[in-house]
Amino acid sequence: MRRDWEVVIGLETHAQLNTTSKIFSGASTAFGAEPNVQACAVDIALPGVLPVLNRGAVERAIRFGLAIGAEVAPRSVFARKNYFYPDLPKGYQISQMDLPVVVGGEITIQVGEGDKAYTKVVHLTRAHLEEDAGKSLHEDFHGQSGIDLNRAGTPLLEIVTEPDMSSSAEAVAYAKALHALVQWIDICDGNMQEGSFRCDANVSVRRPGEPLGTRREIKNLNSFRFLQQAIDYEINWQIETIEDGGKIQQATVLFDPDSGETRVMRTKEDAHDYRYFPDPDLLPLVISDEWKAEVAAAMPELPVQLAARFQSEYGLSAYDAAGLTSSRDTALYYVEVVKLAGAAQAKIAANWVMGELAARLNKEEKSVAASPVSAAQLAGLMQRIADNTISNNIAKKVFEALWNGEGATADEVIEKQGLKQVTDASAIEPIIDEVLANNAQNVAEYKAGKEKAFNALVGQVMKASKGKASPAQVNELLKKKLG
């Protein structure tokens, strides 16, 4: 991004609430059913039907509002958003406009890694309840389109940010933080492939000091990679268009992953185009302080709170604490490891959970919940490292064996494969003597002041002991023998 341009980004995210039935009917929300078998009379707007609000959807909205420190409105109103499209059988969508259920709030994000990492607060404008539309299917219909109304009426929480982000990296960091949060508080399963979590990105550019530029909205981005690619393309396209003398027209655009480009779907509508008015079939939604207190009492410890506790109780860095609370499953796994291994092993457990375990899970595309190595097994491994039964290098072999199901516990693998660390000086000294005799040049180089030669000798001893010798013992005895 060139310095003579500023980027302004806001995100609108549709999080599908994980209720078993729809927001205004008793029809199922289960994914994967045959088309149109989960669309009841209310969903397809047969004459005479009336919507009934799902209490579970409201409770999930309250939970979200509490989690982000927002105002949960004591009174909110459902409105009809009128537009005509084949997958919207009523001719309108029930949503909220002037009086949403959640107002304000904020999410703190971590952007980047290492020395360039920084935190930023993204402010939210609102979050409101609404129903999803159906789905138009354009393939395998012999040149025609099909309509599947199974999604019609599925409960959504639309979460809208202020235009606080200034790069695709910040937008992705926010989207990931939000994605983790809605799963953490158990209001959305976060399954992006199934459409449970979808982002729309509003992007504009301006020269420093100028008013906000005209924005274009990129619709229905269902992966973090596509979100980044789409925003980066849109930024460059808008800058080039303006620099070539063109003007940006407000529009809704789609991102094509194959070409890596955005294309206009329609010129952007404003609120008045939808002719919003309060839905006459639904009373205002009233949320009492008692109801909010009841929901708050059942809330889990939030990621920010848990990360702070990891730092204060276990002495972890902010970076480690943020990584371990990036998902609830990861945090719960780590807490169980420390509980079983002991708080003294908290730091090494953090290294293993975010290092060896995370790398292997990513490689095999598994979730923490599906890890072949349980928290109890990893805790047992931490204990054997702590009491010097095995070295860190041998621990990796034990982890590999546990991952492949070659033992029920670390102790069993160590015993079966004879991996116990050798700490007896009388057993290590003969190995050192043999290495020194066979590596006269390294010995001479070390005595001439070359420290690297010492490391080479340590490596030779560890190799000769098949990794079983205690590295600390090897260092101590080797230095003693070399004078």
C-alpha positions as CSV (number, residue, x, y, z in Angstrom):
1,M,0.0,0.0,0.0
2,R,1.5,3.4,-1.1
3,R,1.8,6.1,1.6
4,D,-0.1,8.6,-0.5
5,W,-3.4,6.6,0.0
6,E,-5.4,5.6,3.0
7,V,-7.6,2.6,3.1
8,V,-10.9,2.5,5.1
9,I,-12.5,-0.9,5.8
10,G,-15.6,-2.0,7.7
11,L,-16.9,-5.5,7.9
12,E,-20.5,-6.9,8.2
13,T,-20.5,-10.5,9.3
14,H,-23.4,-12.9,9.3
15,A,-23.1,-15.5,12.0
16,Q,-25.6,-18.3,11.8
17,L,-26.9,-18.9,15.4
18,N,-26.7,-22.6,16.4
19,T,-30.3,-23.1,17.4
20,T,-32.0,-26.4,16.4
21,S,-35.0,-24.6,14.9
22,K,-35.4,-21.4,12.8
23,I,-35.8,-17.9,14.2
24,F,-39.6,-17.6,13.5
25,S,-40.7,-21.2,13.0
26,G,-40.1,-24.7,14.3
27,A,-38.5,-26.0,11.2
28,S,-35.0,-27.6,11.5
29,T,-31.8,-25.8,10.8
30,A,-29.8,-29.0,10.2
31,F,-27.3,-28.7,7.3
32,G,-27.3,-31.0,4.3
33,A,-30.9,-32.0,3.9
34,E,-32.5,-32.6,0.5
35,P,-33.7,-29.3,-1.0
36,N,-36.9,-27.8,0.4
37,V,-37.6,-30.5,3.0
38,Q,-37.0,-28.1,5.9
39,A,-39.1,-25.2,4.7
40,C,-42.4,-25.1,6.6
41,A,-45.5,-23.0,6.0
42,V,-44.1,-20.0,7.9
43,D,-40.8,-20.1,6.0
44,I,-42.5,-20.1,2.6
45,A,-45.1,-17.5,3.7
46,L,-48.3,-19.4,3.1
47,P,-51.4,-17.1,3.7
48,G,-52.4,-16.9,7.3
49,V,-49.2,-17.9,9.0
50,L,-47.6,-15.9,11.8
51,P,-44.0,-15.8,12.9
52,V,-43.1,-16.8,16.5
53,L,-39.7,-15.6,17.8
54,N,-37.2,-18.2,18.9
55,R,-36.1,-17.5,22.5
56,G,-32.8,-19.3,22.0
57,A,-31.8,-17.0,19.2
58,V,-32.4,-14.0,21.4
59,E,-30.4,-15.5,24.3
60,R,-27.4,-16.0,21.9
61,A,-27.7,-12.3,20.8
62,I,-27.6,-11.3,24.5
63,R,-24.6,-13.5,25.1
64,F,-22.7,-11.8,22.2
65,G,-23.6,-8.3,23.4
66,L,-22.3,-9.1,26.9
67,A,-19.1,-10.7,25.5
68,I,-18.2,-7.5,23.6
69,G,-19.1,-5.1,26.3
70,A,-22.0,-3.7,24.3
71,E,-25.4,-2.3,25.3
72,V,-28.1,-5.0,25.1
73,A,-31.1,-3.0,24.2
74,P,-34.0,-3.3,26.7
75,R,-36.3,-2.8,23.7
76,S,-35.7,-3.6,20.1
77,V,-37.9,-3.8,17.0
78,F,-38.2,-6.2,14.1
79,A,-38.7,-4.6,10.7
80,R,-39.5,-5.8,7.2
81,K,-36.8,-5.3,4.6
82,N,-38.6,-5.4,1.3
83,Y,-37.0,-6.7,-1.9
84,F,-38.0,-9.2,-4.6
85,Y,-35.8,-12.2,-5.3
86,P,-36.7,-15.8,-6.1
87,D,-35.2,-17.2,-2.9
88,L,-37.2,-14.8,-0.7
89,P,-40.8,-16.2,-0.8
90,K,-42.4,-13.5,1.4
91,G,-41.0,-10.7,-0.7
92,Y,-39.4,-9.3,2.4
93,Q,-36.8,-10.3,5.0
94,I,-37.5,-9.9,8.7
95,S,-34.6,-8.0,10.2
96,Q,-33.9,-5.1,12.5
97,M,-33.2,-1.5,11.4
98,D,-33.6,1.5,13.7
99,L,-33.6,-0.4,17.0
100,P,-31.2,-3.4,17.0
101,V,-30.8,-5.8,19.9
102,V,-27.1,-5.0,20.4
103,V,-25.5,-1.5,20.2
104,G,-21.8,-0.7,20.3
105,G,-19.1,-2.9,21.8
106,E,-15.6,-3.6,20.8
107,I,-13.1,-6.4,19.9
108,T,-9.4,-6.2,20.5
109,I,-7.3,-7.8,17.8
110,Q,-3.7,-8.9,17.4
111,V,-2.2,-8.0,14.0
112,G,1.0,-9.4,12.7
113,E,3.7,-11.4,14.4
114,G,7.1,-10.8,16.1
115,D,8.5,-7.3,16.4
116,K,5.9,-5.9,14.0
117,A,2.9,-7.2,15.9
118,Y,0.5,-4.7,17.4
119,T,-2.9,-4.6,19.1
120,K,-5.9,-2.6,17.9
121,V,-9.4,-2.1,19.1
122,V,-12.2,-2.5,16.5
123,H,-15.4,-0.8,17.5
124,L,-18.7,-2.3,16.6
125,T,-21.7,-0.3,15.5
126,R,-24.4,-2.9,16.1
127,A,-25.5,-6.5,15.9
128,H,-29.0,-7.4,14.9
129,L,-31.2,-10.5,14.6
130,E,-32.6,-11.4,11.2
131,E,-33.7,-14.4,9.1
132,D,-31.6,-15.9,6.3
133,A,-33.0,-16.1,2.8
134,G,-33.2,-19.3,0.7
135,K,-30.6,-20.3,-1.9
136,S,-30.5,-20.1,-5.7
137,L,-28.9,-23.0,-7.4
138,H,-27.5,-22.5,-10.9
139,E,-25.9,-25.8,-11.7
140,D,-27.2,-29.1,-13.1
141,F,-30.6,-27.6,-14.0
142,H,-30.3,-27.7,-17.8
143,G,-29.9,-23.9,-18.2
144,Q,-32.4,-23.1,-15.5
145,S,-32.0,-22.1,-11.8
146,G,-33.4,-24.0,-8.9
147,I,-34.5,-22.7,-5.5
148,D,-33.8,-24.4,-2.2
149,L,-35.7,-22.8,0.7
150,N,-34.1,-24.9,3.5
151,R,-32.1,-21.9,4.7
152,A,-35.1,-19.6,4.6
153,G,-35.7,-18.5,8.2
154,T,-32.4,-19.7,9.6
155,P,-31.4,-17.3,12.5
156,L,-28.6,-14.9,11.8
157,L,-26.8,-12.3,13.9
158,E,-25.5,-9.6,11.6
159,I,-22.5,-8.0,13.2
160,V,-21.4,-4.6,11.9
161,T,-18.1,-2.8,12.6
162,E,-17.2,0.9,12.4
163,P,-14.9,1.6,9.5
164,D,-11.9,1.1,11.8
165,M,-9.6,-1.1,9.8
166,S,-7.0,0.1,7.3
167,S,-5.6,-3.0,5.7
168,S,-6.5,-6.5,4.7
169,A,-4.3,-7.8,7.5
170,E,-6.4,-6.0,10.1
171,A,-9.6,-7.1,8.5
172,V,-8.5,-10.7,8.6
173,A,-7.3,-10.4,12.2
174,Y,-10.7,-9.0,13.2
175,A,-12.6,-11.7,11.3
176,K,-10.5,-14.4,13.0
177,A,-11.0,-12.9,16.4
178,L,-14.8,-12.7,15.8
179,H,-14.9,-16.2,14.4
180,A,-13.1,-17.5,17.6
181,L,-15.4,-15.5,19.9
182,V,-18.7,-16.7,18.5
183,Q,-17.5,-20.3,18.8
184,W,-16.1,-19.6,22.3
185,I,-19.4,-18.4,23.7
186,D,-21.2,-21.1,21.8
187,I,-23.6,-19.1,19.6
188,C,-22.3,-20.2,16.2
189,D,-20.4,-23.3,15.0
190,G,-18.2,-21.1,12.7
191,N,-18.3,-23.6,9.8
192,M,-17.4,-21.3,6.9
193,Q,-17.7,-24.1,4.3
194,E,-21.4,-24.6,5.2
195,G,-22.1,-20.8,5.3
196,S,-22.4,-20.4,9.0
197,F,-19.9,-17.5,9.1
198,R,-19.8,-15.1,6.1
199,C,-18.2,-11.7,5.8
200,D,-19.0,-8.7,3.6
201,A,-16.2,-6.1,3.3
202,N,-16.9,-2.4,2.7
203,V,-13.8,-0.9,1.1
204,S,-12.9,2.6,0.2
205,V,-9.7,4.6,-0.4
206,R,-8.8,8.3,0.0
207,R,-5.8,10.5,0.0
208,P,-4.7,11.6,3.6
209,G,-6.9,14.4,4.9
210,E,-9.7,13.9,2.4
211,P,-13.3,12.9,3.3
212,L,-14.2,9.2,3.1
213,G,-14.2,7.8,-0.4
214,T,-17.0,6.0,-2.1
215,R,-17.2,2.4,-0.8
216,R,-17.8,-0.8,-2.6
217,E,-19.2,-3.9,-0.7
218,I,-17.6,-7.3,-1.4
219,K,-20.3,-9.9,-0.6
220,N,-20.3,-13.4,0.9
221,L,-16.6,-14.1,1.6
222,N,-16.5,-17.5,3.2
223,S,-12.7,-17.9,3.9
224,F,-10.1,-15.8,5.5
225,R,-7.8,-16.2,2.5
226,F,-10.5,-15.0,0.1
227,L,-11.2,-12.1,2.4
228,Q,-7.6,-11.0,2.2
229,Q,-7.3,-11.5,-1.5
230,A,-10.6,-9.7,-2.3
231,I,-9.7,-6.7,-0.2
232,D,-6.2,-6.4,-1.6
233,Y,-7.5,-6.6,-5.2
234,E,-10.3,-4.1,-4.4
235,I,-7.8,-1.6,-2.9
236,N,-5.5,-1.7,-5.9
237,W,-8.4,-1.5,-8.3
238,Q,-9.9,1.6,-6.7
239,I,-6.6,3.4,-6.5
240,E,-5.7,2.7,-10.1
241,T,-9.2,3.7,-11.2
242,I,-9.0,7.1,-9.4
243,E,-5.4,7.7,-10.6
244,D,-6.5,7.0,-14.2
245,G,-9.2,9.7,-13.9
246,G,-12.1,7.5,-13.2
247,K,-14.7,7.7,-10.3
248,I,-15.7,5.0,-7.9
249,Q,-19.5,4.2,-8.0
250,Q,-21.1,2.7,-4.9
251,A,-21.8,-0.9,-5.7
252,T,-22.1,-4.5,-4.5
253,V,-19.4,-6.7,-5.9
254,L,-18.5,-10.4,-5.9
255,F,-15.1,-11.9,-5.6
256,D,-14.0,-14.6,-8.1
257,P,-11.4,-16.9,-6.4
258,D,-10.4,-18.3,-9.8
259,S,-9.4,-15.0,-11.3
260,G,-8.6,-13.2,-8.0
261,E,-10.8,-10.3,-9.1
262,T,-14.0,-8.6,-8.0
263,R,-16.9,-7.9,-10.4
264,V,-20.0,-5.8,-10.0
265,M,-23.2,-7.6,-9.1
266,R,-25.4,-4.5,-8.7
267,T,-25.2,-0.9,-7.9
268,K,-25.5,-0.5,-4.2
269,E,-28.9,0.1,-2.6
270,D,-29.4,2.4,0.3
271,A,-31.7,1.8,3.3
272,H,-34.6,3.7,1.7
273,D,-34.6,1.4,-1.3
274,Y,-35.7,-1.5,1.0
275,R,-38.7,0.5,2.4
276,Y,-38.1,-0.7,6.0
277,F,-41.1,-0.5,8.4
278,P,-41.9,-2.3,11.7
279,D,-43.2,-5.8,11.2
280,P,-46.9,-5.7,12.3
281,D,-46.8,-9.5,13.1
282,L,-44.1,-9.2,15.8
283,L,-44.2,-7.3,19.1
284,P,-41.2,-5.3,20.1
285,L,-38.5,-7.5,21.8
286,V,-38.2,-6.6,25.5
287,I,-35.1,-7.9,27.4
288,S,-35.2,-7.4,31.1
289,D,-32.2,-6.9,33.4
290,E,-33.1,-10.2,35.0
291,W,-32.9,-12.0,31.7
292,K,-29.5,-10.5,31.0
293,A,-28.2,-11.5,34.4
294,E,-29.4,-15.0,33.9
295,V,-27.5,-15.2,30.5
296,A,-24.4,-13.6,32.1
297,A,-24.3,-16.2,34.9
298,A,-24.0,-19.0,32.3
299,M,-21.3,-17.3,30.3
300,P,-17.8,-19.0,30.0
301,E,-14.7,-17.1,31.0
302,L,-13.9,-14.9,27.9
303,P,-10.6,-15.2,25.9
304,V,-9.3,-11.8,27.1
305,Q,-10.0,-12.8,30.8
306,L,-8.4,-16.2,30.4
307,A,-5.3,-14.8,28.6
308,A,-4.8,-12.4,31.4
309,R,-5.0,-15.2,33.9
310,F,-2.5,-17.3,32.0
311,Q,-0.1,-14.4,32.2
312,S,-0.6,-13.7,35.9
313,E,-0.8,-17.3,37.1
314,Y,1.6,-19.1,34.8
315,G,3.9,-16.2,33.8
316,L,3.2,-16.6,30.1
317,S,3.9,-13.9,27.6
318,A,1.1,-11.9,26.0
319,Y,1.9,-13.6,22.7
320,D,1.7,-17.1,24.2
321,A,-1.5,-16.3,26.1
322,A,-3.1,-14.9,23.0
323,G,-2.2,-18.0,21.0
324,L,-3.5,-20.4,23.6
325,T,-6.8,-18.6,23.8
326,S,-7.3,-18.3,20.0
327,S,-9.9,-21.0,20.3
328,R,-11.8,-22.4,23.2
329,D,-10.8,-26.0,22.4
330,T,-7.1,-25.1,22.5
331,A,-7.5,-23.2,25.7
332,L,-9.4,-26.1,27.4
333,Y,-6.8,-28.6,26.1
334,Y,-4.0,-26.5,27.5
335,V,-5.7,-26.0,30.9
336,E,-6.2,-29.8,31.2
337,V,-2.5,-30.4,30.4
338,V,-1.3,-27.9,33.1
339,K,-3.8,-29.3,35.6
340,L,-2.4,-32.8,35.1
341,A,1.3,-32.0,34.6
342,G,1.4,-29.3,37.3
343,A,1.7,-25.5,37.1
344,A,5.5,-25.7,37.1
345,Q,5.2,-27.2,33.6
346,A,2.9,-24.4,32.3
347,K,5.6,-22.8,30.1
348,I,6.9,-26.0,28.5
349,A,3.3,-27.1,28.0
350,A,2.5,-23.9,26.2
351,N,5.5,-24.4,23.9
352,W,4.4,-27.9,23.1
353,V,0.7,-27.1,22.5
354,M,1.5,-24.2,20.2
355,G,4.6,-25.9,18.7
356,E,4.7,-29.6,18.1
357,L,1.0,-30.2,18.6
358,A,-0.3,-27.2,16.5
359,A,2.1,-28.0,13.7
360,R,1.0,-31.6,13.5
361,L,-2.7,-30.7,13.7
362,N,-2.2,-28.1,10.9
363,K,-0.3,-30.6,8.7
364,E,-3.1,-33.2,9.0
365,E,-5.9,-30.6,9.0
366,K,-7.3,-31.8,12.3
367,S,-8.8,-29.8,15.1
368,V,-7.6,-29.8,18.7
369,A,-10.8,-31.7,19.6
370,A,-9.8,-34.5,17.2
371,S,-6.1,-34.7,18.4
372,P,-4.8,-38.3,18.5
373,V,-2.7,-37.2,21.5
374,S,-4.9,-36.4,24.5
375,A,-4.3,-33.7,27.1
376,A,-3.6,-36.5,29.6
377,Q,-1.0,-38.1,27.3
378,L,0.8,-34.8,26.6
379,A,0.8,-34.0,30.4
380,G,2.5,-37.4,31.0
381,L,5.1,-36.5,28.4
382,M,5.7,-33.1,30.1
383,Q,6.3,-34.9,33.4
384,R,8.9,-37.2,31.9
385,I,10.7,-34.2,30.4
386,A,10.6,-32.4,33.8
387,D,12.1,-35.3,35.8
388,N,14.8,-35.8,33.2
389,T,13.6,-39.3,32.2
390,I,13.8,-38.1,28.6
391,S,15.4,-35.2,26.7
392,N,13.4,-32.8,24.5
393,N,14.7,-34.6,21.4
394,I,13.6,-38.0,22.7
395,A,10.3,-36.4,23.7
396,K,9.6,-35.7,20.1
397,K,10.0,-39.4,19.3
398,V,7.6,-40.3,22.2
399,F,5.1,-37.7,20.9
400,E,5.3,-39.3,17.4
401,A,4.6,-42.7,18.9
402,L,1.6,-41.4,20.9
403,W,0.3,-39.7,17.8
404,N,0.5,-43.0,15.8
405,G,-1.2,-45.0,18.6
406,E,1.9,-46.9,19.5
407,G,1.3,-46.6,23.2
408,A,-1.3,-45.5,25.7
409,T,1.0,-43.3,27.7
410,A,4.4,-41.7,27.5
411,D,5.7,-44.1,30.1
412,E,4.6,-47.1,28.1
413,V,6.3,-45.8,24.9
414,I,9.5,-44.9,26.8
415,E,9.6,-48.4,28.4
416,K,8.7,-50.3,25.2
417,Q,11.2,-48.4,23.0
418,G,14.0,-48.2,25.6
419,L,14.1,-44.4,25.4
420,K,14.9,-43.6,29.0
421,Q,17.6,-40.9,29.3
422,V,21.0,-42.0,30.6
423,T,22.1,-39.8,33.5
424,D,24.7,-42.2,35.0
425,A,28.2,-40.6,34.5
426,S,29.8,-44.0,34.5
427,A,27.7,-45.0,31.4
428,I,28.3,-41.6,29.6
429,E,32.1,-41.3,30.2
430,P,33.1,-44.2,28.0
431,I,31.1,-42.8,25.1
432,I,32.8,-39.4,25.6
433,D,36.2,-41.0,25.7
434,E,35.6,-42.7,22.4
435,V,34.3,-39.6,20.7
436,L,37.3,-37.6,21.9
437,A,39.6,-40.3,20.6
438,N,38.0,-40.3,17.2
439,N,37.7,-36.4,16.8
440,A,41.2,-35.1,17.6
441,Q,40.7,-32.2,15.2
442,N,37.6,-30.9,17.0
443,V,39.4,-31.3,20.3
444,A,42.3,-29.2,19.0
445,E,40.0,-26.5,17.6
446,Y,38.1,-26.3,20.9
447,K,41.4,-25.9,22.8
448,A,42.3,-23.2,20.3
449,G,39.2,-21.2,21.3
450,K,36.6,-22.3,18.8
451,E,33.4,-22.8,20.7
452,K,31.6,-24.4,17.7
453,A,34.0,-27.3,18.0
454,F,32.6,-28.0,21.4
455,N,29.0,-28.1,20.0
456,A,30.2,-30.6,17.4
457,L,31.6,-32.9,20.0
458,V,28.4,-32.7,22.0
459,G,26.5,-33.7,18.9
460,Q,28.8,-36.6,18.3
461,V,28.3,-37.9,21.9
462,M,24.5,-37.5,21.6
463,K,24.6,-39.4,18.3
464,A,26.7,-42.2,19.8
465,S,24.3,-42.5,22.7
466,K,21.4,-42.6,20.2
467,G,20.0,-39.5,21.9
468,K,19.6,-41.1,25.3
469,A,22.4,-39.3,27.1
470,S,21.4,-36.4,29.3
471,P,22.5,-33.2,27.4
472,A,23.3,-31.5,30.7
473,Q,25.4,-34.4,31.8
474,V,27.2,-34.6,28.5
475,N,28.0,-30.9,28.6
476,E,29.3,-31.1,32.2
477,L,31.5,-34.2,31.7
478,L,32.8,-33.1,28.3
479,K,34.0,-29.7,29.7
480,K,35.6,-31.5,32.6
481,K,37.5,-33.9,30.3
482,L,38.6,-31.1,28.0
483,G,40.0,-29.2,31.0
